[in-house]
Amino acid sequence: MSVEETWRKNEGIDEDLSLLIRGGVSKLNSKDPLIKMRQLLLWGSILGLLVAAVYVVIIAMFPLWQVTLCMGVVFIYTLWASFKSMVLFREMYSSSLEHSLLEELESHYSKLKKWCSIQQEVAVFVYPASATGGFMLGGSAGSGKSIDELMHKPAMIIALLVTLAILVPICFYVTKWLTRKFVGKYIDQLGHNIDALKSNK
């Protein structure tokens, strides 16, 4: 049974679906961006779980409370981000035929935009913890001193603050750029499809 027949059987003739199969909007591809976003969300969730496992290994290898605290924050964020991605992935597969095609697309579009925004906002608070943990672990390993000994030196505290001032903005803008490059283009494409549907009503 075709998509059009399925939609007609459940909802009658849907105007949005009819728009998709008209010659005037033959170039409109409403499924491709959603398919790509589902794939990205799924792989992102799997990658997040693998990265979280690496943090567990680091914490186990270096049982220092400072490292455990910093890496623990990053670990929790990674699990949270993976969970949110998987929830959104499942929601994008549970579309209801009670809504029109346009309503479904708009719902997915809104959720995806919100997902990207929240990910970036929360990540800003995680970068300092990640950079601090890496700085202390690397400094301790390089100097052969304990973290307590290392961080009692004013010069090391200044060096940490300078490192945070440099790395945190860089991480933020790199993350923003990567999100835009690999996710934003599909969200934009979905937005264009929604606009095309609206303009042909």
C-alpha positions, 0 to 999 in steps of 0.5 A: 500500500502506498503512502497516499493510500495509507493516509487516505485510509486513516484520514481521508485525503490529506491536503499536505500529502496532496501538495507533496505529489503535485507537479508544482512541488515535485522537488520537495523531499520531506523525508530526507532530512528526517531520515538523516536526522534520525541516523545522526541521533542514533549514531550520536547516542551510540557514540555518546555511550562509548565516550561515557565508557572511556570516562569511566576507564579514566576515573578508574585509572586515576582515582583522584577526587579532583579527576573523579569530580571533573570527569564525573560532571562530563560523564553525567552530561554525556549520558544525559545528551545520549539519553535526550538524543535517543528520546528524540530519535524514538519520538521521530518514529512515533508520528501519529496519523491523527496529525497532518503531514505539515503538523508532523513536520513542524513538530519535528522541526521545533523539537530538533531546534530545541534539542540543538539549543539545549545541547549547546547551552548545557555544554557551556557549563561542562567545558570548564569541568572537562578542561580543568580535569584534563589540565590537572591530570596532565599537569600531575602526570607531567610533573610527577607531583600530586594534584594537591601539590601542583595546584598549591602553586599560584602560577598553576592556578593562573595557568589553569585560568588562562587555559580555561579562558582560551579553551572554553570559547574555542570549544563552544564555537567549534561545537557550534560550528560542528552542530551547524555543519552536520545537523543544522543543514538538515534542520534548515532543509526541513524548514524549507520543506515546511515553508514550501508546504505552507506556500502551496496551500 
